[in-house]
Amino acid sequence: MKPNVLLVALLCLASFAAGAAPTYINGRSFTSLTDWARNYGFAQVGFQRKGELEFTNRTGTLIFNVDSRTAQVNGVNVALSYPITNFRETAMIAQPDLDTALRPLLHPPFVPIGKKAFTICLDPGHGGKDSGNRVTFHFEKIYTLALASELKDQLNKCGFNVILTRTKDQFVELPVRPDIANRRGADLFISLHFNATEVGRDEVQGPETYCITPVGASSTNARGEGANYGPTPANRVESRSVVLAYQVQKSLVRNLSCPDRGVRRARFAVLRDAEMPAILIESGYMTHPVEGRKIFDSNYRRQLALAIARGIQNYEKLISPVPEKPSLGNR
C-alpha cells in the first residue's frame, strides 16, 4: 500500500461537523466512535474486544482502546488529547481529537507553497555546555549534529534547501533555535534528539515524534504541561505539524523495522514559537543495549536520515504537490 493511500482516499472527510450528534461529558463534547466511523465509511471489525475497537475500509484501519489516549492510524501509534470514554455502554471520542488528530491525518490540509524553493531548518539538539543525554563516553550533542549533517545531505539530494541552527559543538539558547527558522523563512522546523531512560534500559527503545499540543489539552511527554497552557504560535499550523510528525514516524518505524513509540504531543520550547510546521524527533534510545550501539554507528545514522527524509518527502507530496523532485523512494 502506498503511504498516502489512506490519506488521499478519504476525501469524504472534508467536514467532521456532520454525523452523530455530540454528547457532553464533564463539559466537553464527545461523539459515538462507532457512529462517527460508520458515517465516514468505516466498518467495525467484529465486536468490541476487551475495550478495543477496530474499524476498517478498503484503504486503511483505525484502532482505539477504551480509557486510552493512544490510537492507531494505519498501524502507527498516534496520541489523542483525551482518552476514549465508555459512556452508557458506548465508546465515545472527544470532538477535539476528531479536529486536531484524526481529521488532519485522514484529510490533510492543502497548502500551496507558492515558491520553487522549499527550505527546511534542522535543529541538532543540545551543543556546547549542554551535552544532552550521556551514556558512558557518548554524548547526545555529538550524535544529533552527526545526524543533522547526514540528513542535510539526504535532503539536498532531494532538492530541498537546508539550514542548521548549529554547525559545530556550540551552545544555542532554546528560544534562538525556532527564531532562526522564523527569520530565515523556513517551511519546516525539525529538531533532532536521542532519548535515554534509567528505568527499563533493556526494554525501552524506538523513535518518538512530537508536535505541538492542542490548545486546552495536556501534553503527553513525561514533563507534560497541563491543559491551562495558552495558545502558542505553533498552534496556528498544528494540523500540518501532526501530518508531518505522522509521516516521519511512519517512515522511521517501517524503514527501520523498530518499535513504534508513536506520534506524541508536547510544548517543548523549540516547538512553541515555530511559525511553520515543527516537530521534534527522539530518534531512539541511547540507553538501550542494542539500539544504543546502532545510534553510535554512522551507517545506522545514515539509515535514520534516509527514513526521516522519506517521511518529509511524503509530507510534502500530501500538503502541497509540487513539480517532481529527485525521490528517495517511498515506504
C-alpha positions as CSV (number, residue, x, y, z in Angstrom):
1,M,0.0,0.0,0.0
2,K,1.4,3.4,-0.9
3,P,2.0,5.6,2.2
4,N,-0.6,8.2,1.3
5,V,-3.4,5.9,0.1
6,L,-5.3,6.2,3.4
7,L,-5.0,9.9,3.5
8,V,-5.8,10.7,-0.1
9,A,-8.7,8.2,-0.5
10,L,-10.8,9.6,2.4
11,L,-11.8,12.9,0.8
12,C,-15.2,12.4,2.1
13,L,-13.9,13.5,5.5
14,A,-13.9,17.2,4.4
15,S,-16.2,18.0,7.3
16,F,-16.4,16.4,10.7
17,A,-19.3,18.6,11.8
18,A,-21.8,16.3,10.1
19,G,-22.7,12.9,11.6
20,A,-23.6,11.7,15.0
21,A,-24.9,14.3,17.5
22,P,-22.4,15.2,20.2
23,T,-22.8,14.2,23.9
24,Y,-21.4,16.5,26.6
25,I,-19.4,14.7,29.3
26,N,-17.9,17.0,32.0
27,G,-18.5,19.9,29.8
28,R,-16.6,18.5,26.8
29,S,-18.2,17.4,23.5
30,F,-17.9,13.7,22.7
31,T,-19.2,11.6,19.8
32,S,-20.0,7.9,19.5
33,L,-17.0,6.4,18.0
34,T,-19.0,3.7,16.2
35,D,-21.4,6.2,14.7
36,W,-18.7,8.5,13.6
37,A,-16.8,5.7,11.9
38,R,-19.9,4.4,10.2
39,N,-20.8,7.9,8.9
40,Y,-17.5,8.2,7.2
41,G,-17.2,4.9,5.6
42,F,-15.5,2.7,8.2
43,A,-16.9,-0.7,9.2
44,Q,-16.3,-2.1,12.7
45,V,-14.3,-5.3,12.6
46,G,-16.1,-7.9,14.8
47,F,-17.4,-6.8,18.2
48,Q,-15.6,-4.7,20.8
49,R,-12.9,-6.9,22.3
50,K,-11.8,-6.1,25.9
51,G,-12.2,-2.4,25.2
52,E,-10.6,-2.4,21.8
53,L,-12.4,-1.2,18.7
54,E,-11.1,-1.7,15.2
55,F,-12.6,0.0,12.1
56,T,-11.5,-0.6,8.5
57,N,-12.4,0.2,4.9
58,R,-10.6,-0.7,1.7
59,T,-7.9,1.9,2.3
60,G,-7.0,1.7,6.0
61,T,-7.5,0.7,9.6
62,L,-8.2,2.6,12.8
63,I,-7.8,1.1,16.2
64,F,-8.9,2.6,19.5
65,N,-8.9,1.4,23.1
66,V,-11.4,2.5,25.8
67,D,-9.6,4.6,28.6
68,S,-6.6,5.0,26.4
69,R,-5.1,8.2,24.8
70,T,-3.4,6.2,22.1
71,A,-5.0,5.3,18.7
72,Q,-3.5,3.5,15.7
73,V,-3.9,5.0,12.3
74,N,-2.8,2.5,9.6
75,G,-0.5,0.8,12.1
76,V,1.1,3.9,13.5
77,N,0.5,5.0,17.2
78,V,-0.9,8.5,17.5
79,A,-1.5,10.2,20.8
80,L,-5.0,11.6,21.5
81,S,-5.6,14.6,23.8
82,Y,-8.3,12.7,25.7
83,P,-8.9,9.0,26.4
84,I,-11.7,7.1,24.6
85,T,-14.5,7.1,27.1
86,N,-17.1,4.4,27.9
87,F,-20.4,6.3,28.4
88,R,-23.6,4.3,28.8
89,E,-22.0,1.3,27.2
90,T,-20.9,3.3,24.2
91,A,-17.3,4.2,23.3
92,M,-17.0,7.9,22.9
93,I,-14.3,10.1,21.3
94,A,-13.7,13.7,22.2
95,Q,-14.5,16.2,19.4
96,P,-11.1,18.0,19.8
97,D,-9.4,14.7,18.9
98,L,-11.5,14.5,15.7
99,D,-10.5,18.0,14.9
100,T,-6.8,18.0,15.8
101,A,-5.7,14.4,15.3
102,L,-7.9,12.4,13.0
103,R,-9.1,15.0,10.6
104,P,-5.6,16.3,9.6
105,L,-4.3,12.7,9.2
106,L,-7.3,11.5,7.2
107,H,-7.8,14.6,5.2
108,P,-4.5,16.6,5.1
109,P,-4.8,20.4,4.6
110,F,-3.7,21.5,1.1
111,V,-1.3,24.5,1.3
112,P,0.1,25.9,-2.0
113,I,3.7,26.8,-1.2
114,G,3.8,29.4,-4.0
115,K,7.6,29.3,-4.5
116,K,10.1,26.9,-6.0
117,A,12.4,26.6,-3.1
118,F,11.4,24.5,-0.1
119,T,13.5,25.3,3.0
120,I,13.9,23.0,6.0
121,C,15.6,24.1,9.2
122,L,17.3,21.3,11.1
123,D,18.0,21.8,14.7
124,P,20.7,19.4,16.2
125,G,19.7,19.2,19.8
126,H,22.0,20.4,22.7
127,G,25.6,21.5,22.0
128,G,28.5,23.2,23.8
129,K,28.0,23.2,27.6
130,D,24.7,21.3,27.1
131,S,25.8,17.7,26.4
132,G,22.3,16.2,26.4
133,N,22.0,12.6,27.4
134,R,25.2,10.8,28.2
135,V,25.9,7.0,28.0
136,T,29.5,6.2,29.1
137,F,31.6,8.4,26.9
138,H,28.8,9.0,24.3
139,F,27.2,12.5,24.4
140,E,23.9,13.2,22.7
141,K,25.0,16.5,21.3
142,I,27.7,14.8,19.2
143,Y,25.2,12.4,17.6
144,T,22.4,14.9,16.9
145,L,24.9,17.0,15.0
146,A,26.1,14.0,13.1
147,L,22.5,13.0,12.2
148,A,21.7,16.6,11.1
149,S,24.7,16.6,8.8
150,E,23.7,13.3,7.2
151,L,20.1,14.4,6.9
152,K,21.1,17.6,5.3
153,D,23.0,15.7,2.6
154,Q,19.9,13.4,2.0
155,L,17.6,16.4,1.8
156,N,19.9,18.3,-0.5
157,K,19.8,15.3,-2.9
158,C,16.0,15.6,-2.9
159,G,16.2,19.3,-4.0
160,F,15.4,20.9,-0.6
161,N,17.2,23.9,0.8
162,V,18.6,23.2,4.3
163,I,19.7,25.4,7.1
164,L,21.0,24.4,10.5
165,T,20.7,26.0,13.9
166,R,24.2,25.0,14.7
167,T,27.0,23.5,12.6
168,K,29.5,22.8,15.4
169,D,29.7,21.9,19.0
170,Q,28.3,25.2,20.3
171,F,25.6,26.1,22.8
172,V,22.4,27.7,21.3
173,E,19.7,29.0,23.6
174,L,16.4,27.3,23.1
175,P,14.4,30.4,22.0
176,V,17.0,31.2,19.4
177,R,16.5,27.9,17.6
178,P,13.0,28.4,16.3
179,D,13.8,32.1,15.8
180,I,16.5,31.1,13.3
181,A,13.8,29.2,11.3
182,N,11.3,32.1,11.6
183,R,13.8,34.7,10.4
184,R,15.1,32.6,7.5
185,G,11.5,31.9,6.3
186,A,11.8,28.1,6.7
187,D,8.9,25.9,5.6
188,L,9.6,23.2,8.2
189,F,11.4,23.1,11.5
190,I,12.8,19.7,12.7
191,S,14.6,19.3,16.0
192,L,16.8,16.2,16.3
193,H,17.4,14.3,19.5
194,F,18.2,10.9,21.0
195,N,16.4,9.6,24.1
196,A,17.5,7.9,27.3
197,T,15.9,6.3,30.3
198,E,17.0,5.0,33.7
199,V,14.1,2.6,34.1
200,G,13.8,-0.4,31.8
201,R,17.0,0.3,29.9
202,D,17.0,-3.2,28.4
203,E,13.4,-2.8,27.2
204,V,12.7,0.8,26.2
205,Q,13.6,1.5,22.6
206,G,12.2,3.1,19.4
207,P,11.6,6.5,18.0
208,E,9.1,9.1,19.2
209,T,8.0,12.1,17.1
210,Y,6.5,15.1,18.9
211,C,4.4,18.0,17.6
212,I,2.7,20.9,19.5
213,T,0.0,20.1,22.0
214,P,-3.5,21.4,21.0
215,V,-4.9,24.3,23.0
216,G,-6.8,23.2,26.1
217,A,-5.1,19.7,26.2
218,S,-2.3,18.4,28.4
219,S,0.9,17.2,26.8
220,T,1.8,13.5,26.6
221,N,5.5,13.8,27.4
222,A,6.7,12.9,30.9
223,R,7.0,16.6,31.9
224,G,3.8,17.5,30.2
225,E,2.2,20.8,30.7
226,G,-1.4,21.0,31.8
227,A,-4.5,21.9,29.9
228,N,-4.4,25.5,31.1
229,Y,-1.4,26.4,28.9
230,G,-2.5,29.1,26.4
231,P,-2.1,29.1,22.6
232,T,1.3,29.4,21.0
233,P,2.4,30.5,17.6
234,A,2.8,26.8,16.7
235,N,-0.9,26.1,17.3
236,R,-1.7,28.2,14.2
237,V,-0.2,25.5,12.0
238,E,-0.7,22.4,14.2
239,S,-2.8,20.5,11.7
240,R,0.2,20.4,9.3
241,S,2.6,19.6,12.1
242,V,0.7,16.5,13.1
243,V,0.7,15.4,9.5
244,L,4.5,15.9,9.3
245,A,5.0,14.1,12.6
246,Y,2.9,11.2,11.4
247,Q,4.7,10.8,8.1
248,V,8.1,10.9,9.7
249,Q,7.2,8.5,12.5
250,K,5.6,6.1,10.0
251,S,8.7,6.2,7.8
252,L,11.1,5.6,10.7
253,V,9.1,2.6,12.0
254,R,8.6,1.0,8.6
255,N,12.1,1.6,7.1
256,L,14.0,0.7,10.3
257,S,11.7,-2.1,11.5
258,C,11.9,-0.7,15.0
259,P,9.3,-0.4,17.8
260,D,6.8,2.4,17.4
261,R,6.6,4.7,20.4
262,G,4.2,6.9,18.4
263,V,3.3,10.5,17.5
264,R,3.2,12.4,20.7
265,R,2.3,16.0,21.9
266,A,4.4,18.4,23.8
267,R,5.0,22.1,24.3
268,F,8.8,21.9,24.1
269,A,10.4,25.4,23.9
270,V,11.7,24.7,20.4
271,L,8.2,23.8,19.1
272,R,6.1,26.5,20.8
273,D,7.5,29.5,18.9
274,A,7.9,28.0,15.5
275,E,5.7,29.8,12.9
276,M,5.9,26.9,10.5
277,P,5.1,23.1,10.9
278,A,7.5,21.9,13.5
279,I,8.4,18.5,15.0
280,L,10.9,17.1,17.5
281,I,12.2,13.6,16.8
282,E,13.6,11.4,19.5
283,S,15.3,9.0,17.1
284,G,15.9,6.2,19.5
285,Y,17.2,5.3,23.0
286,M,20.9,5.7,23.6
287,T,20.4,3.6,26.8
288,H,19.1,0.5,25.1
289,P,21.9,-2.1,24.7
290,V,21.2,-2.8,21.0
291,E,19.6,0.4,19.8
292,G,22.3,2.5,21.5
293,R,25.1,0.7,19.7
294,K,23.2,1.4,16.4
295,I,22.9,5.1,17.2
296,F,26.7,5.3,17.7
297,D,27.3,3.8,14.3
298,S,27.5,6.1,11.3
299,N,25.9,3.5,8.9
300,Y,22.8,3.3,11.1
301,R,22.5,7.1,11.3
302,R,22.6,7.2,7.5
303,Q,19.6,4.9,7.6
304,L,17.9,7.1,10.1
305,A,18.5,10.2,8.0
306,L,17.1,8.4,4.9
307,A,14.0,7.4,6.7
308,I,13.4,10.9,8.0
309,A,14.0,12.3,4.5
310,R,11.4,9.9,3.0
311,G,8.9,11.0,5.6
312,I,9.4,14.6,4.8
313,Q,9.0,13.9,1.1
314,N,5.8,12.1,1.8
315,Y,4.5,15.0,3.8
316,E,5.4,17.5,1.1
317,K,3.5,15.5,-1.5
318,L,0.4,15.4,0.6
319,I,0.4,19.0,1.8
320,S,1.4,20.9,-1.4
321,P,2.2,18.9,-4.5
322,V,5.0,20.5,-6.5
323,P,6.9,19.6,-9.6
324,E,8.6,16.2,-9.2
325,K,11.9,16.3,-7.2
326,P,14.5,13.6,-7.0
327,S,13.0,10.8,-4.9
328,L,14.5,8.6,-2.2
329,G,11.7,6.1,-2.7
330,N,8.6,5.6,-0.6
331,R,7.7,3.2,2.2
